[in-house]
Amino acid sequence: MKQTRQNRIQSFAFVIGVCVAVCFSCGFVTNHGRGESTFDRCEIELEDRINPNYAPVESLVRLPGLGPGRAGAIVAYRESIHVKEGESPAFNNCDDLQKIKGIGPKTAQNISGWLKFD
């Protein structure tokens, strides 16, 4: 008798738990259908292209054909130029990247669509 009662209580608790889960699921689906979410309120905008005159190594390394070594060399070269205000930047176009050891015409052409110079 005691075991039967305990089984009934457990079954009832299980049914209640499933009902609560279904209600939460319906609430999420309904809210999602309205287009309201936390992600909608705090959008992060990423630029389509990066500028090698200012981009950190972490951004440069994501370019196709550039690894950490070449990305670091770009930053090191840029910093060694010590561009002062009013002077031209270290890189004015993709061809200027060929000044970096390991970056040739083909690599410069491959990454040209990912870069901007302003």
Order of alpha helices (4+ residues) and beta strands (2+ residues): alpha-alpha-alpha-alpha-alpha
